[in-house]
Amino acid sequence: TFKFDGNATGDITFNGAITIASGGTWTGTSGKTVTSIKMNAAFTNSSTAQTDNSNATYIIANNSMTMDAGLGMNIYNLTSQGVNSSFSGTWYVRNAIVTAQFKLNASAVLYIYGTSTATGDWVQCSSSSTVHFATNGQTLLAQQYACIVQIDKGVTVTLPSGTFQPRTSLVLDTNSIISVTSSGAIDYQVGYTLRSGSKIYINNGSTPNNFNSYTSSYSSTSSFEIGNNGGSYNLTIDPSRHPFANVKMDDASSASTVTLLNSDATISGNLTIGSNVTLTTNGSTRNISLTGNFTNNGSLDVRTNYIGTVTLNGSTAQSISGSTATTFNNLTINNSSTTGVTLSTATSINGTLTLTAGQVYTTASNQLIFNNGASTTSGSDASH
């Protein structure tokens, strides 16, 4: 057993290798301060998971050595001075991690609960290692990562500056959020995975680098939101790369556009167009299908060769709403629920209304209007 308690102060330096043998313990007393624990040689934990409850900073020299936490090392602060030293096993850093270049070995895991700072990249980490951002309110370390990066369940992180660039994988776990603000930027080098209830929120009008170069995976309850803190913005989306669930385009202070290119858009949730925002295409006809609600507070570009057919094909109640009376080129109703589609705003058709399945509910003020030249299919008892 190695223990430092209230009688231990100042710096502790280890120049030789350290091994915690099976059954051994390594501990520090809660609330007691050892300024630093300097390790100049290899560290191996062959016992159970260890927790140092002191406020010590572990300083790892830039020597050729492996720091193996085994089943776990839970420490307060970690400073890694260079990539010659590498990390294995599972590390938990409760307060702050500071690195130069940094290296996690194969299958290594690092949980960050506090602040993170780096003067060098993390591109020498193994692609099978994982970094977890594990506490609400953290600032993402704007860095290049060769490891898997995960935003843990229920955690909201912000990126106010710098470029965040995962190269192997980015996973947003259940109900986690990445919010990009100020001068922050995301650089896609791989497709991202958004699990149930998670969200990416670009709130600085900055289109992510290489946004349409990789295919991401979106849970049916995940969200993507774009805005610019109330200002104007423009975004180009390749729907084949981004099969969104819920999409929200924030209100803008002046004319803004979101442009679809390369393929039709399939949205497995809700679509919201903010005020002063136009949803358009790059000049080729693109169709949109969605299983959720369509909310339009802006504009849908229904010129020839732009937004063609919008299909509502949900299995639960859907609605068309918003502060703007929406005009569709073509509208298809294919709702399999018993509650159908409700118009909560006046809705106009320029082209064809196709009634495949599901009832459409209107009111005296929220009418379905056929503009000159518009037509409809005959419908049926199941679709009218």
Residue pairs with C-beta under 8 A, 6 or more apart in sequence:
1 24
1 25
1 26
1 27
2 20
2 24
2 25
2 26
2 27
3 25
3 26
3 27
3 28
3 29
4 12
4 28
4 29
4 32
4 34
4 54
4 56
5 28
5 29
5 32
6 29
6 32
8 28
8 32
8 34
8 54
9 33
9 34
9 35
10 34
10 35
11 34
11 35
11 36
11 37
11 38
12 34
12 36
12 37
12 38
12 56
13 37
13 38
13 40
14 37
14 38
14 39
14 40
14 41
15 40
15 41
16 41
17 41
17 42
17 43
17 44
17 65
18 39
18 41
18 42
18 43
18 44
19 43
19 44
19 46
20 26
20 44
20 45
20 46
20 47
20 50
20 70
21 46
21 47
22 46
22 47
23 47
24 46
24 47
25 47
25 50
26 45
26 47
26 50
26 52
26 73
27 50
27 51
27 52
27 53
28 34
28 52
28 53
28 54
28 56
29 53
29 54
30 53
30 54
31 53
31 54
31 55
32 54
32 55
33 54
33 55
33 56
34 54
34 55
34 56
35 56
35 57
36 56
36 57
36 58
36 59
37 56
37 57
37 58
37 59
38 59
38 61
39 58
39 59
39 60
39 61
39 67
40 61
40 63
41 63
41 65
42 65
42 66
42 67
42 68
43 65
43 66
43 67
43 68
43 69
44 66
44 68
44 70
45 68
45 69
45 70
45 71
45 72
45 73
45 89
46 70
47 70
47 71
48 71
48 72
49 70
49 71
49 72
49 73
49 74
49 90
50 69
50 72
50 73
50 74
51 72
51 74
52 73
52 74
52 75
52 76
54 76
55 76
55 77
55 95
56 75
56 76
56 77
57 76
57 77
57 78
57 79
58 75
58 77
58 78
58 79
59 79
59 81
60 67
60 78
60 79
60 80
60 81
60 85
61 81
61 82
61 85
62 81
62 82
62 83
62 84
62 85
62 100
63 84
63 85
64 84
64 85
65 84
65 85
65 86
66 85
66 86
66 87
66 88
66 105
67 85
67 86
67 87
67 88
68 87
68 88
68 89
69 87
69 88
69 89
69 90
69 91
70 88
70 89
70 90
71 89
71 90
72 89
72 90
72 91
72 92
73 89
73 90
73 91
73 92
74 92
74 94
75 91
75 92
75 93
75 94
76 93
76 94
76 95
77 93
77 95
77 96
77 97
77 98
78 91
78 93
78 96
78 97
78 98
79 97
79 98
79 99
80 87
80 97
80 98
80 99
80 100
80 102
81 100
82 100
82 101
82 120
83 100
83 101
83 102
83 103
83 120
83 124
85 103
86 103
86 104
86 105
87 102
87 103
87 104
87 105
87 108
87 110
88 104
88 105
88 107
88 108
89 108
89 109
90 108
90 109
90 110
90 111
91 108
91 109
91 110
91 111
92 111
92 113
93 110
93 111
93 112
93 113
93 114
94 113
94 114
95 113
95 114
95 115
96 114
96 115
96 116
96 117
97 110
97 112
97 114
97 115
97 116
97 117
98 116
98 117
98 118
99 117
99 118
99 119
99 120
99 122
100 118
100 119
100 120
101 120
101 121
101 122
101 124
102 118
102 120
102 121
102 122
102 124
102 125
103 122
103 124
103 125
104 110
104 122
104 125
104 126
104 129
104 130
104 131
104 147
105 126
105 129
106 126
106 128
106 129
107 126
107 128
107 129
108 125
108 126
108 129
108 130
109 129
109 130
109 132
110 129
110 130
110 131
110 132
111 132
111 134
112 131
112 132
112 133
112 134
112 135
112 138
112 141
113 134
113 135
114 135
114 138
115 138
115 139
116 138
116 139
116 141
117 141
118 141
118 143
121 143
121 144
122 131
122 143
122 144
122 145
122 146
122 147
123 144
123 145
123 146
123 167
124 146
125 131
125 145
125 146
125 147
126 146
126 147
127 146
127 147
127 148
127 168
128 147
128 148
129 147
129 148
130 147
130 148
130 149
130 150
131 145
131 147
131 148
131 149
131 150
132 150
132 152
133 140
133 149
133 150
133 151
133 152
133 155
133 157
134 152
134 155
135 155
136 154
136 155
136 156
137 156
137 157
137 158
138 155
138 157
138 158
139 157
139 158
139 159
139 160
140 157
140 158
140 159
140 164
140 178
140 184
141 164
142 159
142 161
142 162
142 163
142 164
142 184
143 162
143 164
143 165
144 165
144 167
145 165
145 166
145 167
145 168
146 167
146 168
147 168
148 166
148 168
148 169
148 170
148 171
149 166
149 168
149 169
149 170
149 171
150 170
150 171
150 172
150 173
151 157
151 170
151 171
151 172
151 173
151 176
151 177
151 178
151 198
152 173
152 176
153 173
153 174
153 175
153 176
154 173
154 174
154 175
154 176
155 173
155 176
155 177
156 176
156 177
156 179
157 176
157 177
157 178
157 179
158 178
158 179
158 180
158 181
158 184
159 178
159 179
159 180
159 181
159 184
159 185
159 186
160 181
160 182
160 183
160 184
161 182
161 183
161 184
162 183
162 184
162 185
163 184
163 185
163 186
163 187
163 209
164 184
164 185
164 186
164 187
165 186
165 187
165 189
166 189
166 190
166 192
167 189
167 190
168 190
169 190
169 192
169 193
170 190
170 192
170 193
171 192
171 193
171 195
172 178
172 192
172 193
172 194
172 195
172 198
172 199
172 200
172 222
173 195
173 198
174 195
174 196
174 197
174 198
175 196
175 197
175 198
176 195
176 198
176 199
177 198
177 199
177 200
177 201
178 186
178 199
178 200
178 201
179 201
179 203
180 186
180 200
180 201
180 202
180 203
180 204
180 206
180 208
181 203
181 204
181 229
182 204
183 204
184 204
184 206
185 206
185 208
185 209
186 200
186 202
186 208
186 209
187 208
187 209
187 210
188 208
188 209
188 210
188 211
188 213
188 214
189 210
189 214
190 214
191 214
191 215
191 216
191 217
191 241
192 200
192 214
192 216
192 217
193 216
193 217
194 200
194 216
194 217
194 218
194 219
194 222
194 224
194 245
195 219
195 222
196 219
196 220
196 221
196 222
197 219
197 221
197 222
198 219
198 222
198 223
199 222
199 223
199 224
199 225
200 223
200 224
200 225
201 223
201 225
201 227
202 208
202 225
202 226
202 227
202 235
203 225
203 227
203 228
203 229
203 250
204 228
204 229
205 226
205 227
205 228
205 229
205 231
205 232
205 233
205 234
207 234
207 235
207 236
211 235
211 236
211 237
211 241
211 242
212 236
212 237
212 238
212 241
212 242
212 261
212 262
213 241
214 241
215 240
215 241
215 242
216 241
216 242
216 243
217 243
218 224
218 242
218 243
218 244
218 245
218 268
219 245
220 245
220 268
220 269
221 245
221 246
221 269
222 245
222 246
223 245
223 246
223 247
223 248
223 269
224 242
224 244
224 245
224 246
224 247
224 248
225 247
225 248
225 249
225 250
226 233
226 235
226 248
226 249
226 250
226 258
227 233
227 249
227 250
227 251
227 252
227 274
228 250
228 252
228 256
230 250
230 251
230 252
230 253
231 252
231 253
231 254
232 252
232 253
232 254
232 255
232 256
232 276
233 250
233 252
233 256
234 256
234 257
234 258
234 259
235 257
235 258
235 259
236 258
236 259
236 261
236 282
237 258
237 259
237 260
237 261
237 265
238 260
238 261
238 262
238 263
239 260
239 262
239 263
239 264
239 265
239 266
239 286
240 262
240 263
243 266
243 267
243 268
244 265
244 267
244 268
244 269
245 267
245 268
245 269
246 267
246 269
246 270
246 271
246 292
247 267
247 269
247 270
247 271
247 272
248 270
248 272
248 274
249 256
249 258
249 272
249 273
249 274
249 277
249 279
249 298
250 274
250 277
251 274
251 275
251 276
251 277
251 297
252 274
252 275
252 276
252 277
253 276
254 276
255 276
255 278
256 274
256 276
256 277
256 278
257 277
257 278
257 279
257 280
258 273
258 277
258 278
258 279
258 280
259 280
259 281
259 282
260 279
260 280
260 281
260 282
260 286
260 288
260 307
261 281
261 282
261 284
261 286
263 286
264 286
264 287
264 288
264 289
265 286
265 287
265 288
265 289
266 289
266 290
267 288
267 289
267 290
267 291
267 292
268 290
268 291
268 292
269 290
269 291
269 292
270 290
270 292
270 293
270 294
270 295
271 288
271 290
271 292
271 293
271 294
271 295
272 295
272 297
272 322
273 279
273 295
273 296
273 297
273 298
273 299
273 300
273 322
274 297
274 298
275 297
275 298
275 323
275 324
276 298
277 297
277 298
277 299
278 298
278 299
278 300
278 301
279 298
279 299
279 300
279 301
279 307
280 301
280 306
280 307
281 301
281 305
281 306
281 307
283 305
283 306
284 305
285 305
285 306
285 307
285 308
286 306
286 307
286 308
287 307
287 308
287 309
287 310
287 311
288 307
288 309
288 310
288 311
289 310
289 311
289 312
289 313
290 310
290 311
290 312
290 313
290 314
291 312
291 313
291 314
291 315
291 316
291 318
292 314
292 318
293 318
293 319
293 320
293 321
294 310
294 312
294 318
294 319
294 320
294 321
294 322
294 326
295 321
295 322
296 320
296 321
296 322
296 323
296 324
296 326
296 345
297 322
297 323
297 324
298 324
299 324
300 307
300 310
300 326
300 327
300 328
301 307
302 327
302 328
302 329
302 350
306 329
307 329
308 329
308 330
309 329
309 330
309 331
309 332
310 328
310 329
310 330
310 331
310 332
311 331
311 332
311 334
312 318
312 320
312 331
312 332
312 333
312 334
312 335
312 341
312 358
313 332
313 334
313 335
313 336
314 335
314 336
314 337
315 335
315 336
315 337
316 337
316 339
317 335
317 337
317 339
317 340
317 341
317 342
318 335
318 337
318 340
318 341
318 342
319 341
319 342
319 343
319 344
320 326
320 341
320 342
320 343
320 344
320 345
320 347
321 344
321 345
322 344
322 345
323 345
324 345
325 345
325 346
325 347
325 348
326 345
326 346
326 347
326 348
327 347
327 348
327 349
327 350
327 371
328 347
328 348
328 349
328 350
328 351
329 350
329 351
330 349
330 350
330 351
330 352
330 353
330 354
331 347
331 349
331 352
331 353
331 354
332 353
332 354
332 356
333 340
333 341
333 353
333 354
333 355
333 356
333 357
333 358
333 360
333 383
334 354
334 356
334 357
334 358
335 341
335 357
335 358
335 359
336 357
336 358
337 358
339 359
340 358
340 359
340 360
340 361
341 358
341 359
341 360
341 361
342 360
342 361
343 360
343 361
343 362
343 363
343 366
343 367
343 368
344 366
345 366
346 365
346 366
346 367
346 369
347 366
347 367
347 368
347 369
348 368
348 369
348 370
348 371
349 368
349 369
349 370
349 371
349 374
349 376
350 371
350 373
350 374
351 373
351 374
351 375
352 374
352 375
352 376
352 377
353 368
353 370
353 374
353 375
353 376
353 377
354 376
354 377
355 376
355 377
355 378
355 379
355 380
355 383
355 384
356 377
356 383
357 382
357 383
358 382
358 383
359 383
359 384
360 368
360 384
362 368
370 376
